[in-house]
């Protein structure tokens, strides 16, 4: 295990209109599981490839432990990478694929066999060691790719969207496998995905990237409950956060948000941040579970569609002309085309400056 440090890392491509990565600073602690997440083109895979040595830096430094590695070859960096497409040799058996790098390094055959057998046992693929990749399922191939990384006993594991080729059910199973593996190995892990569900379920810390810069980083719960910007709020969470235009009205310590014709009280812990916006517009952010069907309603929603999802009902509706969604109890009789009274959990609201997009 080792710390990983990115210091003012930049990457610029010729003919690019802007830097792909600009001044990226990131500290990853030994044994930490960090997930880089963001939309396509945000720079997350480029960042991972620079750590691996598959992309050259335009600026900055990368350190793994006490060594600066950005001028070293990939094989000299003490990292192991698991790719999206598995990258297995079709003519080799599982055991041969897993041991390939060790054999190239000239390691003793007995030690190679021990490492392969130990990794296979941990990954529950001991019975597959004599098979070839074409005889394996997608999930089994991914386990082999992970085993090939494990046997090297690297300082840092790098995962580049490893589950994107799997179906939804298998992705869920493999997420659990990867998390259990990390807890067992306690290895420094950097994982790239565009899937925020993977980020939320796997990470000790999530780093949200946007246009080559870090928008916010923190635990999954911190990002979910206290997004620092509208971009983070919209990207983290499924279904996504609802955003409603609102006007701040009132005076002193008694402030309200006017949403359409509804008036919603500003919680006490938001008063100081909202006071400068009296008489001005803000953007109200509400998670789908922050609309409630009990108590005195704050507003009446016009229900357009209700989707029963088993433990909850996802209700699509409009408020003040804005499309929204709410997670309501399945036993609630929600009728499409009918009005639905809703209460807002005002203590859970997020508020954003409509111009900058940053949280108040």
N, C-alpha and C positions, 0 to 999 in steps of 0.2 A: 504493500500500500504506500501511497505517496500523495502529498499535496500537489495540486496543479494551479499554476498562476499564469494568467494572461495579463500582460502589461502593455496598455496602449496599443493593442493589436489592430492592424488595419490591413485591408485587402482591396486593391483596385485592379480592375481588368481594363485592358486597352479597349478603346471605343465605348466604354461604359459612360453613361451620362452622369453617374454619381458613384461614390464609393460603395462597394458591397458591404464592407465592414469598416467602421471608422472609430478609432480610439476606444476599443473594447477593453474594459478592465473587469476581470473576474477572478475571484479566489475560491477554490474548491478544496475543502478539507479532506484529509486522509480518511478513507472509509465512507465518505459521503456519497449519496446517490443524487446526482443533480440532473434534471431534465431541462434541455433547451427546447422551447416550444415557440411556435409562431406560424404565421401564414407562409405560403410558398414565396420564395424570394426574399425572406427576411434575413438570411445569412446564417441560419442555424447549422445546416450541413457543411457550409463553407468553413465555419468555425471549427467543427469537429474534424474536418479534413486537414485543417492547419495544425491542430493538435497532433493528429496522426502522422503528419509529414507528407501527406498526399497533395497538399497545396502549399505554395511558398507564401510567406508573409510579405506584404508591402511595407509594413511598419511594425514596430513593437517587438516584444520578446515573449517567449513561452518557456516556463520553467516546470519541470516535473521533479518534485523533491528538491534537492540542492543543485540540480543540473539545469543549465539552460540548454534547451533541446531544439530550438527552431532552426539551427544550422546543422543538426544531425540527421542522418538517414532514418527512415521509419524503423528499420530493424534495430537501430541503436537506442530507441526511445523507451524501451521496456513497456510497450503498450500492446494490447490485443484488440482487434476490431471485429465486430459482428455486423455484416452487411444485410441490406434489405433482400438481396437475391441469393443469399446463402453462400455463393461462390465456392461450391464443392466440386471436386474433380470427379466427373462421371465414371471414369474407368477405375477409380480406386474404391476400395471398401470403406465402410465407416471408420474402422480402426486406422486404415492408412490415411484417410483424410484428416483425422484428428491428430495423428502423429507426424504429419508431413513436415511441419516446421521444426519439430524436435529432431527429426532424422537429418534434415539439412544442416542443423547446428552441430551434428556429430555426437549427440548425447548417447550415453550408454543404453543399449537395447533393453536391459532389465529395468532401468529407470523409466524409459519410454513406456514399456508395457504397464508398469505400476501406475503411472500417471493417467494413461488412457483408461485403464480398468477402474481407477478411482473416480474419474470424471464421469464415465459411463454409468457407474453405480449411482452417483448423485443425481444424474439426469434421467435415470430409469431407461437407459438404452443399451444395457449390457447384452440383451438378446439380439441386438441389431448390428453388432460389430463386424460381422462377415458379409453383411448386405451392401449393395451399391445404392447410390442416391436415387436411381429411378425406381427402386423397390420401396421407397419410403414415402410417407405422407408429408404434407407441408410442415406440420408441427414437428414431426420426427427430424426432418432436414434442419429445421431451425435449432433443435436440440443438439444436433451434430455440430452445427456451426458454433454454438455456444461452447460445446465440449472442446472444440479445436482451440478456442480462446482460453478456456480454463487450464488446459494442460501446460500452457506456457507460463502459468503462474506470474502474470504481469503485474506491474505496479498500478496500472490503470486499465480499466475496461472501457471501450468505446462502442456504443450501439448506434447505428445509423438507420433509423426507421425499420427495425427488424421485423415488425409484425404487420406491415402494411400489405403484404401479399396473402395474408390469412383471412379466413372468413370470420364473422363477428364472434361466433361461439368459441372458435379456437384462439382468437385474440385474447378473449377473457381468460381462458385457461393458461395461455402463455404469459400473460401479465402476472398471474399468481406464481407461475414457475420462476420468472425472473426475480420477483420480489423475494421469494423464499431463498433463491440462490444467493442473492445479495446479503441477506441476513446471515446465511451460513458462512459465506466467504469473507464478509465484511470488507469487500474490495472497493476502492475508489472507482466510481462508475459515472460516466457522462453519457447521457442518452438523448438522442434527437428524435423528435416526433412532431407532426402537425396535429396529432390527435390529443385534444386537451383532456380526454378521459384517461388516456395512458399517463399523461403528465400528473394528473391529480391522484391517481391510484398508486403510482410507482415512486414518486419523488420524495426525498427528504426536503429538497428545495427546488422550486421551479424558477427558471429564468425565462421571462417573456421577452422575445426579441421582435423588433419592428424596424424595418428599413436599416438593418445593420447596427442598431443600437438597443441597449437594454431599457425597456420600458419600466419593468419592475421585477424584483426577485424577492422570494420569501417562501414560507411553507405553503402548501396547497391551500390550507384553511385561511391563511392571511390574505392570499390573493383573491380568494373567493369572497371573503367577508369584507375586506378593506381594499378594493382595487384603487390604485393611485391615479388611474386615468380611464377615460371611457373605453379606449382601445382594449385595455386589460379586462375591464368588466364585460365587454362584448365577446372577448375571446375565451375567457375562462367561465365554464359553466354550461351545462346542457340540460334543458333548453337555455338559450341565451338570456341575459338580463333584458328586461323591458326598459325602454327609455321614453319618458313622457315630458313634453314641454310644460313648464310651470312658471308662474309668476309669484315672487315673494311679496306678500302683503302683511300689513300690521305695523306695530311699533314696539320699541323696547324689547322686553323679553318674551313678548307674545307675538310670535310670527306664524303665518300660515302660508301654505303653498296652494295657489289657485290652479287647479288642473281642470280645464274646461269650466264647468260650473261648480265643481266640487272644491271644498276647502279642506286641506289636510294639515294638521298641526306639525310644525317643525319640532323635532325632539330637542330637549334641553341641551344635549351634548353637541348639537349642530348650530345653536343660536349664534355663537360668536362668529363662526365661519360664514353664516348666511346673512348676517346683519348688513354688510356692505352692499348686498344685492336687493335691498328693499326697493320695490317699484321696478325691479328689473327681472329679466328672464333667467332661469336656471334650467338644468336638465335633471329630472328626477329618475333615478335608477332603482328598479325593483326586481328582485329575483322572482321567478314564477311562484315559489312557495311563500312569498311575502304578501300575496293576496289571500285573504281569509274570508270564509263564508259565515263566520260566527260574529256575534256582537252587533253593535250599531254600525250600519254601513257608512262608508265615506263616499261611495260612488255607486252608480249602477252601470253595469257592463252590458253591452249588446252582444249576446253569444252568437258566434258564427258557426262553430264546430266544436264537438266534444269527442275526445279520443280516450276510450277506456284502456288503461295500460296495466290493469291488474290491481296493484296496490294504490294506484292513484288515477285520477282523470285529468288529462291535459285539455284545458279549455282555451279555445282561441276566441278572442273578442276584441272589440274596439272601445277605446276611451278617448273622448275628445278628438276623434278622427284618427287616432293612432292605434295600430295593430299591436296587441299584447297577448300574452299567454299566462295561464295560472295553473298551478297544480292543486287540485281540490280533492277532497275525500270521495272515493268511488260511490259511497252510499248516497251522496248528495244528488238529488234529482235535477240535473242540469239539462235544460231543453234548448235545442238549437232554435234560434230565431226569437228566443224569449229574453227579457231582461233578467240580469242576475246581480242582486245586491252584493257588494264586496267591501270588506274592511281592509285597510292597508296597515301592515305591521310597521308603523312609522319609525320605531326604534331601530329597524333594520335597513332603512332606506340609504341609498347613496345619492350624493348630489354632485353635479359636475358643472364647471364653467362652460357655457355653450360655445364659446369662442376657442379657448385653449384646449378643452377636452379634459383638463385635469380636475381631480377631485377637490371639493371644497372642505 
